[in-house]
Amino acid sequence: MSAHAHKFNRLLKDNGWHFTQTAGVFVPIGSGFSIGIIGKNLLDKTKDSVLPPEFACGFVYQYEQAIIFQFQADRRFEIPNQDFSYSTGVDILTQKFFAVRGGFRWDHEKTERFWSAGMALESPRSSLGGFYTRTIESPHRNGYGFKLALKF
C-alpha cells in the first residue's frame, strides 16, 4: 500500500499537486521473481479525473538484494478503446537503506513516452522516495513527486 503526492507542470490538464494511492499484492514465484496486481487511484471517483482509477499487473526480479528490475502493464478502463500502457524500471541499492531509481513509460492514453529518475530510503517494511519525470517529446512537460509505501 502506498500514498503519492505529485506536482505536474503542463503534464496533465490540471497542473499543481495531486494526491493518489495504490494497493496491491506481489507473490514470490521463485529464483528472485515475483508477480503482482495493483490498483491505482481507486478512491478517485471524479468523472474525467486527472488520475483516473486503473489496474496494473507486472513482475519484479530482485538480484542479490542490490538490484531490482520491474515491468508493469496498466490500463485505465474508464477510457474507451485505450490500449495498455507499459512501464519499466530499475532500483539499485547503493547503501544499506538508500536506493537510486530510473524508469521509462510508454503511455498509450496520451501517446507519449516518459523517463523518470529518483531516490528512496528503503527498509524491509517501508519506503520513502522522490522522483522527477518528463516526456521525451517535450522537456517542458514534467513533474515530480513523493511516495510513501508500507510493505506488509
C-alpha positions as CSV (number, residue, x, y, z in Angstrom):
1,M,0.0,0.0,0.0
2,S,1.3,3.4,-0.8
3,A,0.4,7.1,-0.8
4,H,1.7,9.5,-3.5
5,A,2.0,13.3,-3.9
6,H,2.6,14.5,-7.5
7,K,3.2,18.0,-8.8
8,F,2.7,18.4,-12.6
9,N,3.9,21.2,-14.9
10,R,2.0,21.0,-18.2
11,L,1.8,17.2,-18.0
12,L,-1.9,17.0,-17.4
13,K,-4.9,19.2,-17.9
14,D,-4.7,20.3,-14.2
15,N,-1.3,21.5,-13.1
16,G,-0.4,21.5,-9.4
17,W,-0.4,19.0,-6.6
18,H,-2.4,15.7,-6.9
19,F,-2.6,13.0,-4.2
20,T,-3.2,9.4,-5.0
21,Q,-2.8,5.9,-3.5
22,T,-2.1,2.3,-4.6
23,A,-2.8,-1.1,-3.1
24,G,-1.6,-4.4,-4.4
25,V,-0.2,-7.8,-3.9
26,F,3.1,-9.3,-5.1
27,V,3.7,-13.0,-4.8
28,P,7.1,-14.6,-4.9
29,I,7.3,-17.4,-7.6
30,G,10.9,-18.4,-7.1
31,S,14.5,-17.5,-8.1
32,G,14.1,-13.8,-7.3
33,F,10.9,-13.4,-9.4
34,S,7.5,-12.1,-8.1
35,I,4.3,-11.4,-9.9
36,G,1.6,-8.9,-8.8
37,I,-1.6,-7.0,-9.4
38,I,-2.0,-3.4,-8.3
39,G,-5.0,-1.0,-8.1
40,K,-4.1,2.7,-8.5
41,N,-6.2,5.8,-7.7
42,L,-9.1,3.7,-6.6
43,L,-10.5,6.3,-4.2
44,D,-10.8,8.9,-7.0
45,K,-14.5,8.8,-8.1
46,T,-14.4,12.2,-10.0
47,K,-15.6,12.0,-13.6
48,D,-12.9,12.8,-16.2
49,S,-10.3,12.7,-13.4
50,V,-6.7,13.8,-13.9
51,L,-5.6,10.5,-12.4
52,P,-8.5,8.0,-13.0
53,P,-8.6,4.6,-11.4
54,E,-6.6,2.0,-13.1
55,F,-5.4,-1.6,-12.7
56,A,-1.9,-2.9,-13.4
57,C,-0.1,-6.3,-13.4
58,G,3.6,-6.8,-13.5
59,F,6.6,-8.7,-12.4
60,V,9.7,-7.9,-10.3
61,Y,13.1,-9.6,-10.4
62,Q,15.4,-9.0,-7.5
63,Y,19.1,-9.8,-7.9
64,E,21.1,-10.4,-4.6
65,Q,19.3,-7.7,-2.5
66,A,21.1,-5.0,-4.6
67,I,19.3,-4.6,-8.0
68,I,15.5,-4.7,-8.6
69,F,14.1,-4.8,-12.1
70,Q,10.4,-4.1,-12.7
71,F,7.9,-4.3,-15.6
72,Q,4.3,-3.2,-15.4
73,A,1.3,-3.1,-17.8
74,D,-1.7,-0.9,-16.9
75,R,-5.0,0.3,-18.3
76,R,-7.5,2.9,-17.4
77,F,-10.7,1.1,-18.0
78,E,-12.8,4.3,-18.0
79,I,-11.3,5.5,-21.3
80,P,-12.9,3.7,-24.3
81,N,-10.6,1.8,-26.7
82,Q,-7.5,2.6,-24.8
83,D,-4.5,0.2,-25.2
84,F,-2.3,-0.9,-22.3
85,S,0.5,1.4,-21.2
86,Y,3.8,-0.1,-20.1
87,S,6.4,0.9,-17.6
88,T,9.8,-0.5,-16.7
89,G,12.3,0.5,-14.1
90,V,15.4,-0.4,-12.1
91,D,16.3,0.3,-8.4
92,I,19.9,0.0,-7.3
93,L,20.6,-0.2,-3.6
94,T,23.8,1.8,-3.1
95,Q,23.9,1.7,0.7
96,K,22.1,-0.4,3.2
97,F,18.9,1.8,3.1
98,F,19.5,4.1,0.1
99,A,18.3,3.3,-3.5
100,V,18.7,5.1,-6.8
101,R,15.9,4.6,-9.3
102,G,15.3,5.1,-13.0
103,G,12.4,4.2,-15.3
104,F,10.7,4.6,-18.7
105,R,6.9,4.6,-19.5
106,W,5.1,4.2,-22.8
107,D,1.7,5.9,-22.2
108,H,-0.8,4.9,-24.8
109,E,-3.5,7.1,-23.4
110,K,-1.6,10.2,-24.3
111,T,0.7,8.6,-27.0
112,E,3.7,9.9,-25.1
113,R,6.9,8.5,-23.6
114,F,8.3,9.5,-20.2
115,W,11.5,8.9,-18.4
116,S,12.0,9.3,-14.6
117,A,14.8,9.3,-12.0
118,G,14.6,9.2,-8.3
119,M,15.9,8.2,-4.9
120,A,14.5,6.4,-1.9
121,L,15.1,5.4,1.6
122,E,14.3,1.7,1.9
123,S,13.6,-0.6,4.8
124,P,12.2,-4.1,5.0
125,R,8.7,-2.8,5.8
126,S,8.6,0.7,4.2
127,S,10.0,3.0,1.6
128,L,10.1,6.8,1.3
129,G,11.1,8.2,-2.1
130,G,11.1,11.1,-4.5
131,F,11.2,11.3,-8.3
132,Y,11.4,13.6,-11.3
133,T,9.7,12.8,-14.6
134,R,9.3,14.4,-18.1
135,T,8.2,13.5,-21.5
136,I,10.6,12.6,-24.3
137,E,8.5,14.7,-26.7
138,S,8.6,17.9,-24.7
139,P,11.0,18.8,-22.0
140,H,8.6,21.5,-20.6
141,R,6.0,18.8,-19.7
142,N,7.4,17.5,-16.4
143,G,6.6,16.7,-12.9
144,Y,8.0,15.5,-9.6
145,G,6.6,13.8,-6.6
146,F,7.0,11.8,-3.4
147,K,5.9,8.3,-2.4
148,L,5.5,6.6,1.0
149,A,5.0,2.8,0.7
150,L,4.2,0.4,3.5
151,K,5.0,-3.3,2.9
152,F,3.1,-6.0,4.7
